[in-house]
Amino acid sequence: MDKVMNIALYSNGRVIGLEEEPAFDGRVVVYPSNQTLKDYLSWRQADCHINNLYNTVFWMLIQRSKLTPAQAQERLQGTLAADKNEILFSEYNINYNNEPPMYRKGTVLIWKKIKEVISKEIKLPGETEEKKVEVTRTRTKPVALHCDIIGDAFWKEHPEILEDDS
């Protein structure tokens, strides 16, 4: 990510992209129980959905209907999710449920054990030539998912997230 951001932001030593690097609010919090953690993460995903639905409609009103930001904000004031879905569908023929999960659900990063096969050159005792062998090892890598974490299916599929590692 850092390399991508640096390429996107700088060329020949001068800024070409954003005025500031994007950042996120990261915190370390110890939750008293797995259920409290699941509830918090579910709330964050629901919040992602609410914000993205609003922004999707907001920018459609600006880009396609040529409203000003103030007019778009005024039009959306007091609307519920059903109202926003109706605007998208009736005015722009967009079914929000068909939007990619990355936008509707956000991105969840988890540590996943991945089997990795690599080739190594080794010299066996008593031999003069190196021999190429394949070695399989397990590594833990971050994996980006765009899925529902509110229901139980995610937690059943990834029980290691809530395992006690003490």
URHU-V365188 format. One record per backbone hydrogen bond with DSSP energy under -0.5 kcal/mol. NH is the residue of the N-H (numbers start at 1). CO is the residue of the C=O. If there is no record, write none. Layout:
nh=(NH NH)
co=(CO CO)
This chain:
nh=(5 6 7 8 9 10 11 14 16 17 26 29 31 37 38 39 40 41 42 43 44 45 46 47 48 49 50 51 52 53 54 55 56 57 58 59 60 61 62 63 64 65 66 67 72 73 74 75 76 77 79 84 85 86 87 88 89 90 91 92 92 93 94 95 96 98 99 103 104 105 106 106 108 109 110 110 112 112 114 114 116 118 118 120 122 122 124 127 131 133 133 135 137 137 139 139 141 141 143 145 155 156 157 158 159 161 162 163 165)
co=(1 2 3 4 5 6 14 11 9 9 24 27 29 33 34 35 36 37 38 39 40 41 42 43 44 45 46 47 48 49 50 51 52 53 54 55 56 57 58 59 60 60 62 61 68 69 70 71 72 73 76 80 81 82 83 84 85 86 87 87 88 89 88 93 94 95 96 100 100 101 101 102 145 107 108 143 110 141 112 139 137 116 135 133 120 131 122 124 122 120 131 118 116 135 114 137 112 139 110 108 151 152 153 154 156 158 159 160 163)
